């Protein structure tokens, strides 16, 4: 069975916004798609001090060179 659900990430846990048709302790596989851009998601990890738009531009330029 494949489901696509909206969830909120709170206190280290993904919490679905509505009940799911799953049994207690049932194992599932989760794929996460964030609404944030790659630059917004990774800027903090690499200590980027600039704005997200500049980082987006630099990432796009790098992709063109590949």
PDBQT receptor file of N, H, CA, C and O in Angstrom, charges set to zero:
ATOM      1  N   UNK A   1       0.853  -1.175   0.000  1.00  0.00    +0.000 N 
ATOM      2  CA  UNK A   1       0.000   0.000   0.000  1.00  0.00    +0.000 C 
ATOM      3  C   UNK A   1       0.899   1.237   0.000  1.00  0.00    +0.000 C 
ATOM      4  O   UNK A   1       1.885   1.291   0.735  1.00  0.00    +0.000 OA
ATOM      5  N   UNK A   2       0.562   2.220  -0.816  1.00  0.00    +0.000 N 
ATOM      6  H   UNK A   2      -0.239   2.177  -1.414  1.00  0.00    +0.000 HD
ATOM      7  CA  UNK A   2       1.292   3.479  -0.858  1.00  0.00    +0.000 C 
ATOM      8  C   UNK A   2       0.354   4.602  -0.468  1.00  0.00    +0.000 C 
ATOM      9  O   UNK A   2      -0.751   4.718  -0.999  1.00  0.00    +0.000 OA
ATOM     10  N   UNK A   3       0.800   5.426   0.458  1.00  0.00    +0.000 N 
ATOM     11  H   UNK A   3       1.697   5.332   0.889  1.00  0.00    +0.000 HD
ATOM     12  CA  UNK A   3       0.035   6.588   0.903  1.00  0.00    +0.000 C 
ATOM     13  C   UNK A   3       0.897   7.828   0.782  1.00  0.00    +0.000 C 
ATOM     14  O   UNK A   3       2.108   7.766   0.993  1.00  0.00    +0.000 OA
ATOM     15  N   UNK A   4       0.293   8.940   0.448  1.00  0.00    +0.000 N 
ATOM     16  H   UNK A   4      -0.691   8.991   0.276  1.00  0.00    +0.000 HD
ATOM     17  CA  UNK A   4       0.960  10.228   0.514  1.00  0.00    +0.000 C 
ATOM     18  C   UNK A   4       0.207  11.041   1.547  1.00  0.00    +0.000 C 
ATOM     19  O   UNK A   4      -0.994  11.275   1.406  1.00  0.00    +0.000 OA
ATOM     20  N   UNK A   5       0.903  11.469   2.579  1.00  0.00    +0.000 N 
ATOM     21  H   UNK A   5       1.878  11.278   2.694  1.00  0.00    +0.000 HD
ATOM     22  CA  UNK A   5       0.261  12.191   3.676  1.00  0.00    +0.000 C 
ATOM     23  C   UNK A   5       1.063  13.438   4.018  1.00  0.00    +0.000 C 
ATOM     24  O   UNK A   5       2.273  13.488   3.797  1.00  0.00    +0.000 OA
ATOM     25  N   UNK A   6       0.394  14.426   4.551  1.00  0.00    +0.000 N 
ATOM     26  H   UNK A   6      -0.589  14.385   4.731  1.00  0.00    +0.000 HD
ATOM     27  CA  UNK A   6       1.058  15.609   5.069  1.00  0.00    +0.000 C 
ATOM     28  C   UNK A   6       1.436  15.329   6.516  1.00  0.00    +0.000 C 
ATOM     29  O   UNK A   6       0.685  14.681   7.245  1.00  0.00    +0.000 OA
ATOM     30  N   UNK A   7       2.601  15.819   6.932  1.00  0.00    +0.000 N 
ATOM     31  H   UNK A   7       3.211  16.346   6.340  1.00  0.00    +0.000 HD
ATOM     32  CA  UNK A   7       3.043  15.636   8.307  1.00  0.00    +0.000 C 
ATOM     33  C   UNK A   7       3.795  16.879   8.754  1.00  0.00    +0.000 C 
ATOM     34  O   UNK A   7       4.259  17.672   7.935  1.00  0.00    +0.000 OA
ATOM     35  N   UNK A   8       3.906  17.032  10.052  1.00  0.00    +0.000 N 
ATOM     36  H   UNK A   8       3.529  16.387  10.717  1.00  0.00    +0.000 HD
ATOM     37  CA  UNK A   8       4.646  18.134  10.653  1.00  0.00    +0.000 C 
ATOM     38  C   UNK A   8       5.784  17.523  11.452  1.00  0.00    +0.000 C 
ATOM     39  O   UNK A   8       5.587  16.542  12.171  1.00  0.00    +0.000 OA
ATOM     40  N   UNK A   9       6.967  18.097  11.330  1.00  0.00    +0.000 N 
ATOM     41  H   UNK A   9       7.126  18.893  10.746  1.00  0.00    +0.000 HD
ATOM     42  CA  UNK A   9       8.129  17.617  12.077  1.00  0.00    +0.000 C 
ATOM     43  C   UNK A   9       8.220  18.411  13.371  1.00  0.00    +0.000 C 
ATOM     44  O   UNK A   9       8.483  19.613  13.344  1.00  0.00    +0.000 OA
ATOM     45  N   UNK A  10       8.004  17.749  14.508  1.00  0.00    +0.000 N 
ATOM     46  H   UNK A  10       7.790  16.772  14.530  1.00  0.00    +0.000 HD
ATOM     47  CA  UNK A  10       8.024  18.395  15.817  1.00  0.00    +0.000 C 
ATOM     48  C   UNK A  10       8.811  17.541  16.795  1.00  0.00    +0.000 C 
ATOM     49  O   UNK A  10       8.596  16.334  16.899  1.00  0.00    +0.000 OA
ATOM     50  N   UNK A  11       9.722  18.180  17.508  1.00  0.00    +0.000 N 
ATOM     51  H   UNK A  11       9.897  19.161  17.424  1.00  0.00    +0.000 HD
ATOM     52  CA  UNK A  11      10.477  17.510  18.560  1.00  0.00    +0.000 C 
ATOM     53  C   UNK A  11      11.108  16.203  18.089  1.00  0.00    +0.000 C 
ATOM     54  O   UNK A  11      11.118  15.211  18.818  1.00  0.00    +0.000 OA
ATOM     55  N   UNK A  12      11.635  16.211  16.861  1.00  0.00    +0.000 N 
ATOM     56  H   UNK A  12      11.627  17.017  16.269  1.00  0.00    +0.000 HD
ATOM     57  CA  UNK A  12      12.331  15.041  16.338  1.00  0.00    +0.000 C 
ATOM     58  C   UNK A  12      11.446  13.928  15.816  1.00  0.00    +0.000 C 
ATOM     59  O   UNK A  12      11.925  12.829  15.538  1.00  0.00    +0.000 OA
ATOM     60  N   UNK A  13      10.138  14.208  15.677  1.00  0.00    +0.000 N 
ATOM     61  H   UNK A  13       9.749  15.101  15.903  1.00  0.00    +0.000 HD
ATOM     62  CA  UNK A  13       9.191  13.178  15.240  1.00  0.00    +0.000 C 
ATOM     63  C   UNK A  13       8.317  13.729  14.113  1.00  0.00    +0.000 C 
ATOM     64  O   UNK A  13       7.853  14.867  14.180  1.00  0.00    +0.000 OA
ATOM     65  N   UNK A  14       8.094  12.914  13.076  1.00  0.00    +0.000 N 
ATOM     66  H   UNK A  14       8.471  11.989  13.022  1.00  0.00    +0.000 HD
ATOM     67  CA  UNK A  14       7.148  13.285  12.018  1.00  0.00    +0.000 C 
ATOM     68  C   UNK A  14       5.741  12.935  12.498  1.00  0.00    +0.000 C 
ATOM     69  O   UNK A  14       5.455  11.778  12.805  1.00  0.00    +0.000 OA
ATOM     70  N   UNK A  15       4.871  13.932  12.561  1.00  0.00    +0.000 N 
ATOM     71  H   UNK A  15       5.104  14.872  12.311  1.00  0.00    +0.000 HD
ATOM     72  CA  UNK A  15       3.504  13.713  13.048  1.00  0.00    +0.000 C 
ATOM     73  C   UNK A  15       2.513  13.959  11.911  1.00  0.00    +0.000 C 
ATOM     74  O   UNK A  15       2.379  15.093  11.450  1.00  0.00    +0.000 OA
ATOM     75  N   UNK A  16       1.816  12.916  11.451  1.00  0.00    +0.000 N 
ATOM     76  H   UNK A  16       1.924  11.995  11.825  1.00  0.00    +0.000 HD
ATOM     77  CA  UNK A  16       0.814  13.092  10.394  1.00  0.00    +0.000 C 
ATOM     78  C   UNK A  16      -0.284  14.062  10.853  1.00  0.00    +0.000 C 
ATOM     79  O   UNK A  16      -0.654  14.086  12.026  1.00  0.00    +0.000 OA
ATOM     80  N   UNK A  17      -0.790  14.853   9.917  1.00  0.00    +0.000 N 
ATOM     81  H   UNK A  17      -0.489  14.834   8.964  1.00  0.00    +0.000 HD
ATOM     82  CA  UNK A  17      -1.836  15.815  10.276  1.00  0.00    +0.000 C 
ATOM     83  C   UNK A  17      -3.211  15.155  10.358  1.00  0.00    +0.000 C 
ATOM     84  O   UNK A  17      -4.165  15.783  10.817  1.00  0.00    +0.000 OA
ATOM     85  N   UNK A  18      -3.327  13.916   9.925  1.00  0.00    +0.000 N 
ATOM     86  H   UNK A  18      -2.551  13.406   9.551  1.00  0.00    +0.000 HD
ATOM     87  CA  UNK A  18      -4.583  13.176  10.049  1.00  0.00    +0.000 C 
ATOM     88  C   UNK A  18      -4.263  11.718  10.361  1.00  0.00    +0.000 C 
ATOM     89  O   UNK A  18      -3.148  11.266  10.098  1.00  0.00    +0.000 OA
ATOM     90  N   UNK A  19      -5.209  10.982  10.911  1.00  0.00    +0.000 N 
ATOM     91  H   UNK A  19      -6.114  11.349  11.125  1.00  0.00    +0.000 HD
ATOM     92  CA  UNK A  19      -4.956   9.569  11.249  1.00  0.00    +0.000 C 
ATOM     93  C   UNK A  19      -4.598   8.734  10.018  1.00  0.00    +0.000 C 
ATOM     94  O   UNK A  19      -5.064   9.006   8.911  1.00  0.00    +0.000 OA
ATOM     95  N   UNK A  20      -3.767   7.720  10.231  1.00  0.00    +0.000 N 
ATOM     96  H   UNK A  20      -3.389   7.499  11.130  1.00  0.00    +0.000 HD
ATOM     97  CA  UNK A  20      -3.356   6.821   9.149  1.00  0.00    +0.000 C 
ATOM     98  C   UNK A  20      -3.944   5.434   9.363  1.00  0.00    +0.000 C 
ATOM     99  O   UNK A  20      -4.135   5.010  10.503  1.00  0.00    +0.000 OA
ATOM    100  N   UNK A  21      -4.235   4.722   8.272  1.00  0.00    +0.000 N 
ATOM    101  H   UNK A  21      -4.081   5.067   7.346  1.00  0.00    +0.000 HD
ATOM    102  CA  UNK A  21      -4.795   3.363   8.392  1.00  0.00    +0.000 C 
ATOM    103  C   UNK A  21      -3.708   2.324   8.633  1.00  0.00    +0.000 C 
ATOM    104  O   UNK A  21      -3.534   1.401   7.837  1.00  0.00    +0.000 OA
ATOM    105  N   UNK A  22      -2.974   2.480   9.739  1.00  0.00    +0.000 N 
ATOM    106  H   UNK A  22      -3.115   3.229  10.386  1.00  0.00    +0.000 HD
ATOM    107  CA  UNK A  22      -1.872   1.584  10.066  1.00  0.00    +0.000 C 
ATOM    108  C   UNK A  22      -2.118   0.934  11.418  1.00  0.00    +0.000 C 
ATOM    109  O   UNK A  22      -2.805   1.492  12.273  1.00  0.00    +0.000 OA
ATOM    110  N   UNK A  23      -1.552  -0.242  11.599  1.00  0.00    +0.000 N 
ATOM    111  H   UNK A  23      -0.993  -0.695  10.905  1.00  0.00    +0.000 HD
ATOM    112  CA  UNK A  23      -1.638  -0.933  12.878  1.00  0.00    +0.000 C 
ATOM    113  C   UNK A  23      -0.552  -0.383  13.802  1.00  0.00    +0.000 C 
ATOM    114  O   UNK A  23       0.487   0.083  13.333  1.00  0.00    +0.000 OA
ATOM    115  N   UNK A  24      -0.785  -0.435  15.088  1.00  0.00    +0.000 N 
ATOM    116  H   UNK A  24      -1.629  -0.813  15.469  1.00  0.00    +0.000 HD
ATOM    117  CA  UNK A  24       0.205   0.004  16.072  1.00  0.00    +0.000 C 
ATOM    118  C   UNK A  24       1.498  -0.783  15.867  1.00  0.00    +0.000 C 
ATOM    119  O   UNK A  24       1.459  -2.004  15.717  1.00  0.00    +0.000 OA
ATOM    120  N   UNK A  25       2.638  -0.098  15.859  1.00  0.00    +0.000 N 
ATOM    121  H   UNK A  25       2.669   0.894  15.981  1.00  0.00    +0.000 HD
ATOM    122  CA  UNK A  25       3.976  -0.669  15.687  1.00  0.00    +0.000 C 
ATOM    123  C   UNK A  25       4.227  -1.246  14.297  1.00  0.00    +0.000 C 
ATOM    124  O   UNK A  25       5.190  -1.990  14.109  1.00  0.00    +0.000 OA
ATOM    125  N   UNK A  26       3.383  -0.921  13.321  1.00  0.00    +0.000 N 
ATOM    126  H   UNK A  26       2.601  -0.317  13.474  1.00  0.00    +0.000 HD
ATOM    127  CA  UNK A  26       3.605  -1.384  11.949  1.00  0.00    +0.000 C 
ATOM    128  C   UNK A  26       4.808  -0.652  11.367  1.00  0.00    +0.000 C 
ATOM    129  O   UNK A  26       4.938   0.560  11.538  1.00  0.00    +0.000 OA
ATOM    130  N   UNK A  27       5.667  -1.362  10.696  1.00  0.00    +0.000 N 
ATOM    131  H   UNK A  27       5.561  -2.346  10.557  1.00  0.00    +0.000 HD
ATOM    132  CA  UNK A  27       6.853  -0.787  10.080  1.00  0.00    +0.000 C 
ATOM    133  C   UNK A  27       6.469  -0.144   8.743  1.00  0.00    +0.000 C 
ATOM    134  O   UNK A  27       5.712  -0.724   7.966  1.00  0.00    +0.000 OA
ATOM    135  N   UNK A  28       6.994   1.052   8.482  1.00  0.00    +0.000 N 
ATOM    136  H   UNK A  28       7.610   1.523   9.114  1.00  0.00    +0.000 HD
ATOM    137  CA  UNK A  28       6.732   1.752   7.223  1.00  0.00    +0.000 C 
ATOM    138  C   UNK A  28       8.044   2.329   6.694  1.00  0.00    +0.000 C 
ATOM    139  O   UNK A  28       9.024   2.426   7.432  1.00  0.00    +0.000 OA
ATOM    140  N   UNK A  29       8.062   2.707   5.436  1.00  0.00    +0.000 N 
ATOM    141  H   UNK A  29       7.266   2.629   4.836  1.00  0.00    +0.000 HD
ATOM    142  CA  UNK A  29       9.196   3.392   4.818  1.00  0.00    +0.000 C 
ATOM    143  C   UNK A  29       8.729   4.799   4.480  1.00  0.00    +0.000 C 
ATOM    144  O   UNK A  29       7.668   4.973   3.880  1.00  0.00    +0.000 OA
ATOM    145  N   UNK A  30       9.503   5.797   4.856  1.00  0.00    +0.000 N 
ATOM    146  H   UNK A  30      10.365   5.656   5.344  1.00  0.00    +0.000 HD
ATOM    147  CA  UNK A  30       9.106   7.198   4.670  1.00  0.00    +0.000 C 
ATOM    148  C   UNK A  30      10.074   7.888   3.721  1.00  0.00    +0.000 C 
ATOM    149  O   UNK A  30      11.290   7.764   3.870  1.00  0.00    +0.000 OA
ATOM    150  N   UNK A  31       9.534   8.621   2.740  1.00  0.00    +0.000 N 
ATOM    151  H   UNK A  31       8.547   8.722   2.619  1.00  0.00    +0.000 HD
ATOM    152  CA  UNK A  31      10.306   9.496   1.871  1.00  0.00    +0.000 C 
ATOM    153  C   UNK A  31       9.883  10.918   2.196  1.00  0.00    +0.000 C 
ATOM    154  O   UNK A  31       8.692  11.228   2.177  1.00  0.00    +0.000 OA
ATOM    155  N   UNK A  32      10.837  11.780   2.493  1.00  0.00    +0.000 N 
ATOM    156  H   UNK A  32      11.804  11.528   2.509  1.00  0.00    +0.000 HD
ATOM    157  CA  UNK A  32      10.521  13.141   2.916  1.00  0.00    +0.000 C 
ATOM    158  C   UNK A  32      10.785  14.118   1.772  1.00  0.00    +0.000 C 
ATOM    159  O   UNK A  32      11.864  14.116   1.180  1.00  0.00    +0.000 OA
ATOM    160  N   UNK A  33       9.800  14.944   1.469  1.00  0.00    +0.000 N 
ATOM    161  H   UNK A  33       8.923  14.946   1.950  1.00  0.00    +0.000 HD
ATOM    162  CA  UNK A  33       9.926  16.025   0.490  1.00  0.00    +0.000 C 
ATOM    163  C   UNK A  33       9.625  17.317   1.220  1.00  0.00    +0.000 C 
ATOM    164  O   UNK A  33       8.476  17.579   1.578  1.00  0.00    +0.000 OA
ATOM    165  N   UNK A  34      10.635  18.117   1.441  1.00  0.00    +0.000 N 
ATOM    166  H   UNK A  34      11.568  17.904   1.151  1.00  0.00    +0.000 HD
ATOM    167  CA  UNK A  34      10.453  19.382   2.152  1.00  0.00    +0.000 C 
ATOM    168  C   UNK A  34      10.020  20.467   1.177  1.00  0.00    +0.000 C 
ATOM    169  O   UNK A  34      10.361  20.427  -0.005  1.00  0.00    +0.000 OA
ATOM    170  N   UNK A  35       9.276  21.420   1.676  1.00  0.00    +0.000 N 
ATOM    171  H   UNK A  35       8.999  21.453   2.637  1.00  0.00    +0.000 HD
ATOM    172  CA  UNK A  35       8.867  22.554   0.852  1.00  0.00    +0.000 C 
ATOM    173  C   UNK A  35       9.981  23.578   0.684  1.00  0.00    +0.000 C 
ATOM    174  O   UNK A  35       9.858  24.509  -0.112  1.00  0.00    +0.000 OA
ATOM    175  N   UNK A  36      11.069  23.407   1.433  1.00  0.00    +0.000 N 
ATOM    176  H   UNK A  36      11.169  22.651   2.079  1.00  0.00    +0.000 HD
ATOM    177  CA  UNK A  36      12.184  24.354   1.340  1.00  0.00    +0.000 C 
ATOM    178  C   UNK A  36      13.118  23.965   0.200  1.00  0.00    +0.000 C 
ATOM    179  O   UNK A  36      13.205  22.797  -0.180  1.00  0.00    +0.000 OA
ATOM    180  N   UNK A  37      13.808  24.953  -0.333  1.00  0.00    +0.000 N 
ATOM    181  H   UNK A  37      13.738  25.902  -0.024  1.00  0.00    +0.000 HD
ATOM    182  CA  UNK A  37      14.767  24.687  -1.405  1.00  0.00    +0.000 C 
ATOM    183  C   UNK A  37      16.005  24.008  -0.844  1.00  0.00    +0.000 C 
ATOM    184  O   UNK A  37      16.218  23.996   0.368  1.00  0.00    +0.000 OA
ATOM    185  N   UNK A  38      16.816  23.445  -1.722  1.00  0.00    +0.000 N 
ATOM    186  H   UNK A  38      16.643  23.455  -2.707  1.00  0.00    +0.000 HD
ATOM    187  CA  UNK A  38      18.062  22.811  -1.313  1.00  0.00    +0.000 C 
ATOM    188  C   UNK A  38      18.954  23.802  -0.583  1.00  0.00    +0.000 C 
ATOM    189  O   UNK A  38      19.576  23.451   0.420  1.00  0.00    +0.000 OA
ATOM    190  N   UNK A  39      19.023  25.022  -1.068  1.00  0.00    +0.000 N 
ATOM    191  H   UNK A  39      18.518  25.307  -1.883  1.00  0.00    +0.000 HD
ATOM    192  CA  UNK A  39      19.858  26.038  -0.421  1.00  0.00    +0.000 C 
ATOM    193  C   UNK A  39      19.364  26.328   0.989  1.00  0.00    +0.000 C 
ATOM    194  O   UNK A  39      20.168  26.439   1.914  1.00  0.00    +0.000 OA
ATOM    195  N   UNK A  40      18.060  26.452   1.162  1.00  0.00    +0.000 N 
ATOM    196  H   UNK A  40      17.407  26.362   0.410  1.00  0.00    +0.000 HD
ATOM    197  CA  UNK A  40      17.506  26.720   2.492  1.00  0.00    +0.000 C 
ATOM    198  C   UNK A  40      17.758  25.556   3.443  1.00  0.00    +0.000 C 
ATOM    199  O   UNK A  40      18.002  25.767   4.631  1.00  0.00    +0.000 OA
ATOM    200  N   UNK A  41      17.702  24.338   2.933  1.00  0.00    +0.000 N 
ATOM    201  H   UNK A  41      17.505  24.166   1.968  1.00  0.00    +0.000 HD
ATOM    202  CA  UNK A  41      17.892  23.153   3.764  1.00  0.00    +0.000 C 
ATOM    203  C   UNK A  41      19.333  22.969   4.197  1.00  0.00    +0.000 C 
ATOM    204  O   UNK A  41      19.585  22.502   5.308  1.00  0.00    +0.000 OA
ATOM    205  N   UNK A  42      20.296  23.329   3.337  1.00  0.00    +0.000 N 
ATOM    206  H   UNK A  42      20.092  23.709   2.434  1.00  0.00    +0.000 HD
ATOM    207  CA  UNK A  42      21.697  23.013   3.612  1.00  0.00    +0.000 C 
ATOM    208  C   UNK A  42      22.526  24.187   4.087  1.00  0.00    +0.000 C 
ATOM    209  O   UNK A  42      23.649  23.980   4.547  1.00  0.00    +0.000 OA
ATOM    210  N   UNK A  43      22.029  25.406   3.999  1.00  0.00    +0.000 N 
ATOM    211  H   UNK A  43      21.117  25.575   3.625  1.00  0.00    +0.000 HD
ATOM    212  CA  UNK A  43      22.824  26.583   4.358  1.00  0.00    +0.000 C 
ATOM    213  C   UNK A  43      23.349  26.492   5.786  1.00  0.00    +0.000 C 
ATOM    214  O   UNK A  43      24.516  26.800   6.027  1.00  0.00    +0.000 OA
ATOM    215  N   UNK A  44      22.528  26.083   6.723  1.00  0.00    +0.000 N 
ATOM    216  H   UNK A  44      21.580  25.832   6.527  1.00  0.00    +0.000 HD
ATOM    217  CA  UNK A  44      22.960  25.983   8.110  1.00  0.00    +0.000 C 
ATOM    218  C   UNK A  44      24.009  24.914   8.335  1.00  0.00    +0.000 C 
ATOM    219  O   UNK A  44      24.867  25.063   9.206  1.00  0.00    +0.000 OA
ATOM    220  N   UNK A  45      23.957  23.839   7.565  1.00  0.00    +0.000 N 
ATOM    221  H   UNK A  45      23.260  23.717   6.858  1.00  0.00    +0.000 HD
ATOM    222  CA  UNK A  45      24.919  22.748   7.731  1.00  0.00    +0.000 C 
ATOM    223  C   UNK A  45      26.315  23.153   7.286  1.00  0.00    +0.000 C 
ATOM    224  O   UNK A  45      27.302  22.623   7.797  1.00  0.00    +0.000 OA
ATOM    225  N   UNK A  46      26.415  24.086   6.341  1.00  0.00    +0.000 N 
ATOM    226  H   UNK A  46      25.613  24.517   5.926  1.00  0.00    +0.000 HD
ATOM    227  CA  UNK A  46      27.734  24.481   5.847  1.00  0.00    +0.000 C 
ATOM    228  C   UNK A  46      28.124  25.878   6.317  1.00  0.00    +0.000 C 
ATOM    229  O   UNK A  46      29.032  26.491   5.754  1.00  0.00    +0.000 OA
ATOM    230  N   UNK A  47      27.448  26.383   7.336  1.00  0.00    +0.000 N 
ATOM    231  H   UNK A  47      26.711  25.886   7.793  1.00  0.00    +0.000 HD
ATOM    232  CA  UNK A  47      27.746  27.691   7.928  1.00  0.00    +0.000 C 
ATOM    233  C   UNK A  47      27.712  28.829   6.914  1.00  0.00    +0.000 C 
ATOM    234  O   UNK A  47      28.524  29.752   6.983  1.00  0.00    +0.000 OA
ATOM    235  N   UNK A  48      26.773  28.764   5.976  1.00  0.00    +0.000 N 
ATOM    236  H   UNK A  48      26.113  28.014   5.920  1.00  0.00    +0.000 HD
ATOM    237  CA  UNK A  48      26.592  29.816   4.975  1.00  0.00    +0.000 C 
ATOM    238  C   UNK A  48      26.139  31.079   5.681  1.00  0.00    +0.000 C 
ATOM    239  O   UNK A  48      25.174  31.050   6.444  1.00  0.00    +0.000 OA
ATOM    240  N   UNK A  49      26.822  32.185   5.437  1.00  0.00    +0.000 N 
ATOM    241  H   UNK A  49      27.607  32.208   4.817  1.00  0.00    +0.000 HD
ATOM    242  CA  UNK A  49      26.495  33.459   6.085  1.00  0.00    +0.000 C 
ATOM    243  C   UNK A  49      25.690  34.386   5.174  1.00  0.00    +0.000 C 
ATOM    244  O   UNK A  49      25.171  35.404   5.632  1.00  0.00    +0.000 OA
ATOM    245  N   UNK A  50      25.582  34.041   3.891  1.00  0.00    +0.000 N 
ATOM    246  H   UNK A  50      26.003  33.214   3.519  1.00  0.00    +0.000 HD
ATOM    247  CA  UNK A  50      24.849  34.870   2.941  1.00  0.00    +0.000 C 
ATOM    248  C   UNK A  50      23.364  34.546   2.942  1.00  0.00    +0.000 C 
ATOM    249  O   UNK A  50      22.876  33.787   3.780  1.00  0.00    +0.000 OA
ATOM    250  N   UNK A  51      22.657  35.135   1.990  1.00  0.00    +0.000 N 
ATOM    251  H   UNK A  51      23.053  35.752   1.309  1.00  0.00    +0.000 HD
ATOM    252  CA  UNK A  51      21.221  34.899   1.893  1.00  0.00    +0.000 C 
ATOM    253  C   UNK A  51      20.940  33.693   0.991  1.00  0.00    +0.000 C 
ATOM    254  O   UNK A  51      21.792  33.279   0.204  1.00  0.00    +0.000 OA
ATOM    255  N   UNK A  52      19.736  33.142   1.120  1.00  0.00    +0.000 N 
ATOM    256  H   UNK A  52      19.045  33.478   1.759  1.00  0.00    +0.000 HD
ATOM    257  CA  UNK A  52      19.358  31.935   0.377  1.00  0.00    +0.000 C 
ATOM    258  C   UNK A  52      19.355  32.168  -1.127  1.00  0.00    +0.000 C 
ATOM    259  O   UNK A  52      19.693  31.265  -1.892  1.00  0.00    +0.000 OA
ATOM    260  N   UNK A  53      18.977  33.370  -1.560  1.00  0.00    +0.000 N 
ATOM    261  H   UNK A  53      18.702  34.104  -0.939  1.00  0.00    +0.000 HD
ATOM    262  CA  UNK A  53      18.919  33.651  -3.001  1.00  0.00    +0.000 C 
ATOM    263  C   UNK A  53      20.305  33.556  -3.640  1.00  0.00    +0.000 C 
ATOM    264  O   UNK A  53      20.450  33.007  -4.732  1.00  0.00    +0.000 OA
ATOM    265  N   UNK A  54      21.318  34.087  -2.962  1.00  0.00    +0.000 N 
ATOM    266  H   UNK A  54      21.200  34.532  -2.075  1.00  0.00    +0.000 HD
ATOM    267  CA  UNK A  54      22.684  34.015  -3.493  1.00  0.00    +0.000 C 
ATOM    268  C   UNK A  54      23.157  32.576  -3.558  1.00  0.00    +0.000 C 
ATOM    269  O   UNK A  54      23.772  32.166  -4.543  1.00  0.00    +0.000 OA
ATOM    270  N   UNK A  55      22.878  31.815  -2.532  1.00  0.00    +0.000 N 
ATOM    271  H   UNK A  55      22.378  32.148  -1.732  1.00  0.00    +0.000 HD
ATOM    272  CA  UNK A  55      23.268  30.411  -2.532  1.00  0.00    +0.000 C 
ATOM    273  C   UNK A  55      22.547  29.653  -3.640  1.00  0.00    +0.000 C 
ATOM    274  O   UNK A  55      23.151  28.809  -4.302  1.00  0.00    +0.000 OA
ATOM    275  N   UNK A  56      21.262  29.940  -3.852  1.00  0.00    +0.000 N 
ATOM    276  H   UNK A  56      20.771  30.625  -3.314  1.00  0.00    +0.000 HD
ATOM    277  CA  UNK A  56      20.509  29.312  -4.956  1.00  0.00    +0.000 C 
ATOM    278  C   UNK A  56      21.192  29.608  -6.288  1.00  0.00    +0.000 C 
ATOM    279  O   UNK A  56      21.345  28.714  -7.120  1.00  0.00    +0.000 OA
ATOM    280  N   UNK A  57      21.603  30.866  -6.492  1.00  0.00    +0.000 N 
ATOM    281  H   UNK A  57      21.478  31.592  -5.816  1.00  0.00    +0.000 HD
ATOM    282  CA  UNK A  57      22.253  31.260  -7.742  1.00  0.00    +0.000 C 
ATOM    283  C   UNK A  57      23.568  30.512  -7.917  1.00  0.00    +0.000 C 
ATOM    284  O   UNK A  57      23.859  30.020  -9.007  1.00  0.00    +0.000 OA
ATOM    285  N   UNK A  58      24.366  30.422  -6.857  1.00  0.00    +0.000 N 
ATOM    286  H   UNK A  58      24.130  30.823  -5.971  1.00  0.00    +0.000 HD
ATOM    287  CA  UNK A  58      25.645  29.720  -6.938  1.00  0.00    +0.000 C 
ATOM    288  C   UNK A  58      25.448  28.230  -7.227  1.00  0.00    +0.000 C 
ATOM    289  O   UNK A  58      26.199  27.644  -8.007  1.00  0.00    +0.000 OA
ATOM    290  N   UNK A  59      24.444  27.620  -6.603  1.00  0.00    +0.000 N 
ATOM    291  H   UNK A  59      23.834  28.096  -5.970  1.00  0.00    +0.000 HD
ATOM    292  CA  UNK A  59      24.157  26.210  -6.869  1.00  0.00    +0.000 C 
ATOM    293  C   UNK A  59      23.724  26.007  -8.313  1.00  0.00    +0.000 C 
ATOM    294  O   UNK A  59      24.144  25.047  -8.959  1.00  0.00    +0.000 OA
ATOM    295  N   UNK A  60      22.882  26.911  -8.826  1.00  0.00    +0.000 N 
ATOM    296  H   UNK A  60      22.541  27.691  -8.301  1.00  0.00    +0.000 HD
ATOM    297  CA  UNK A  60      22.419  26.808 -10.212  1.00  0.00    +0.000 C 
ATOM    298  C   UNK A  60      23.591  26.954 -11.188  1.00  0.00    +0.000 C 
ATOM    299  O   UNK A  60      23.680  26.216 -12.170  1.00  0.00    +0.000 OA
ATOM    300  N   UNK A  61      24.478  27.897 -10.918  1.00  0.00    +0.000 N 
ATOM    301  H   UNK A  61      24.406  28.497 -10.121  1.00  0.00    +0.000 HD
ATOM    302  CA  UNK A  61      25.646  28.086 -11.774  1.00  0.00    +0.000 C 
ATOM    303  C   UNK A  61      26.522  26.842 -11.766  1.00  0.00    +0.000 C 
ATOM    304  O   UNK A  61      27.053  26.447 -12.804  1.00  0.00    +0.000 OA
ATOM    305  N   UNK A  62      26.675  26.222 -10.598  1.00  0.00    +0.000 N 
ATOM    306  H   UNK A  62      26.243  26.543  -9.754  1.00  0.00    +0.000 HD
ATOM    307  CA  UNK A  62      27.479  25.018 -10.482  1.00  0.00    +0.000 C 
ATOM    308  C   UNK A  62      26.861  23.880 -11.297  1.00  0.00    +0.000 C 
ATOM    309  O   UNK A  62      27.589  23.124 -11.941  1.00  0.00    +0.000 OA
ATOM    310  N   UNK A  63      25.541  23.746 -11.281  1.00  0.00    +0.000 N 
ATOM    311  H   UNK A  63      24.949  24.360 -10.758  1.00  0.00    +0.000 HD
ATOM    312  CA  UNK A  63      24.866  22.693 -12.051  1.00  0.00    +0.000 C 
ATOM    313  C   UNK A  63      25.077  22.898 -13.550  1.00  0.00    +0.000 C 
ATOM    314  O   UNK A  63      25.210  21.926 -14.293  1.00  0.00    +0.000 OA
ATOM    315  N   UNK A  64      25.110  24.163 -14.003  1.00  0.00    +0.000 N 
ATOM    316  H   UNK A  64      25.002  24.952 -13.400  1.00  0.00    +0.000 HD
ATOM    317  CA  UNK A  64      25.323  24.449 -15.416  1.00  0.00    +0.000 C 
ATOM    318  C   UNK A  64      26.717  24.022 -15.869  1.00  0.00    +0.000 C 
ATOM    319  O   UNK A  64      26.909  23.614 -17.015  1.00  0.00    +0.000 OA
ATOM    320  N   UNK A  65      27.694  24.120 -14.950  1.00  0.00    +0.000 N 
ATOM    321  H   UNK A  65      27.538  24.452 -14.020  1.00  0.00    +0.000 HD
ATOM    322  CA  UNK A  65      29.074  23.773 -15.271  1.00  0.00    +0.000 C 
ATOM    323  C   UNK A  65      29.305  22.275 -15.328  1.00  0.00    +0.000 C 
ATOM    324  O   UNK A  65      30.301  21.826 -15.895  1.00  0.00    +0.000 OA
ATOM    325  N   UNK A  66      28.409  21.498 -14.753  1.00  0.00    +0.000 N 
ATOM    326  H   UNK A  66      27.600  21.862 -14.292  1.00  0.00    +0.000 HD
ATOM    327  CA  UNK A  66      28.606  20.041 -14.688  1.00  0.00    +0.000 C 
ATOM    328  C   UNK A  66      28.229  19.380 -15.980  1.00  0.00    +0.000 C 
ATOM    329  O   UNK A  66      28.332  18.160 -16.102  1.00  0.00    +0.000 OA
TER     330      UNK A  66
